[in-house]
């Protein structure tokens, strides 16, 4: 999984400052790691899942999915 570059985040989010990008990502339900320079680290996969509404839709791997049992 590749991380988005700071330029990618600026282009996608429309925000230049790392703190603003971090707030925007947290508002989308992500919990990005923050580099020492203040810019967030997020993968393309995580951002795509958040933007398409699929973030957190999977059950944790160690718990069964009971949704099929009605």
N, C-alpha and C positions, 0 to 999 in steps of 0.2 A: 504494500500500500504506500503510495507516494504522498508526501505532505504537499500542501499548497504552498507556493512561495508567497512572500509578502506582497509581491506585485499581483499575483493571482487574487489574493484576498482583497486587495485594493480595487481591482477591476470588478470582481464579483459583488462585493458588498457596497462599493461606492464610498468607502471610508478610508482615509489615509492613516490616521493615528491607530497605533496598536491597541490602545485602551478602548477606543471606540469599536474596533473590530472585535475585541474580546467580548464587550457588552452585547454586541449584535449576535455573536455566536451563542452566547449564554441565553439570550432571548429566544433563540431557536431551539433551545433544549440541549445544546452541546456543552461539554465541560472541557474546553481546550487547555492544553499545557501552555504556559506563558514563558517565552524565552527571557533571558536576563535583560534584553533590550526592550521588553514590553510587548513584542509582537506575538500573537497566538500561533500555536501549531495545531493544525487540523488536517485530516486526510480527506482526499477527494470523496472517498466512500462515505465517510461520516457526514460531510456537507451535503452530498446528494441525498442521503437518507433523510436528513433533517428537512431539506427543501421539498422533498416529495411526500413528507408526512409519514415516513416509515420508521422514524427514529423510535426505538423502544418497542416496536411491535412484535419482536421475537421474544419467546419465553427464554429465560436463562437455560443454558445447556444442561445444568444439573437438575432441572425440574421438568416433569412431564407436561405436555400440552393437553389439557382436559377439554379443550374447546369442542372436540368432536363428540364428546359425550353429552347428549342433550337431555 
